[in-house]
Amino acid sequence: MLKPQMLGSAETHQQPIFLLSEQNIDIYQNLLEVAYHVGDRRGYKAIPNQVTFFCPTEIVASALGMHRSTLYRKLPELREAGLIDQRGHKTSLHGQTRSDGSLWAVNLKPETGYKAKLHIEDFKHDYRDLEADIESGNTAYNYLRQSKETTKDLKSVELILDWIPLPPLRDKSPLSMTVAEGQVADIEAFLDLPDVHHSDRGGAVAYSAMQLALFLGDVESIAFYRWLLWQALRLSWQDKSCFGALHTLLLSVRHDKDLESFRKPGAVFVKRLKDSSWWEQLKQVPLTRVGSVGKVS
């Protein structure tokens, strides 16, 4: 099973990540990626417990491929787990109080038992000029209406970032690379996957994939790591376990990450994986369901 210390104690983390629904894990992973980009743009030198940003709920919901009401129904579970906190933000328009968007707090260190929480100070800032935006038509409503009439296709993270007030891009390594060099990621998490109960397996895979992506500074490729771990599980069901080989590859990446020319550990890991004898087997293993059944003895 997954190690309890990865997720915090029972007292501090009542809703472990791997117990969440798959859709809520996906919501958290997307907002986590957004949070790392936001932290990079703000120039954070150390990894904070959480990153807070402003963005209209309609935009976040659309980027995640769901209706706003659906996202609202999902948020209580994420809030209870301490992964996401969200509240509407108010501003003044023509002397009246109006909602101009939402504040989002995303937990970057759930394994410590920390819980995301918005603070009163967060609500004291002005994040947009709502009057000017309405006059220019720069509203979430207009954007979503017009997007249905165009072929503009942004990735979910890109769309959310487009609506977050941020400083200009800087020429530096992304914050996710700093995370990969720290102690947040637990690259051994995936080794426990074959022993995770089938009812928890989907969440465990998602959590382990997130840990690999953080370690490799490659949060944009979380979907690939999820696929990789599911394929590795399918192979293990055929008594061809490659988990030890994957761990060895990760250790070699960790060893070489200190080299000055080592800029993209995620790309290096994938290249070494493709050069290994396991790659073809991982690609060819049938896409059978392993999340809802136990291993046949």
Buried (B, 14 or more C-beta within 10 A) or exposed (E): EBEEEBBBEEEEBBBBBBBBEEBBBBBBBBBBBBBBBBBBBBEBEEBBBBBBBBBBBBBBBBBBEBEBEEBEEBBEBBBEBBBBBBBEBEBEBEEEEEEBBBBBBBBBBBBBBBBBBBEEEBEEEEBBBBBEBBEEEBBBEEBBEEBEEEEEEEEBBEBBBEBBEBEEEEEEBBBBBBBBBEEBBBBEBBBBBBEBEEEBBBBBBBBBBBBBBBBBBBBBBBEBBBBBBBBBBBBBBEEEBBBEBBBEBBEEBBEEBEEEEEEBBBEBBBEBBEEBEBBEBBEEBEEEEBBEEEEEE
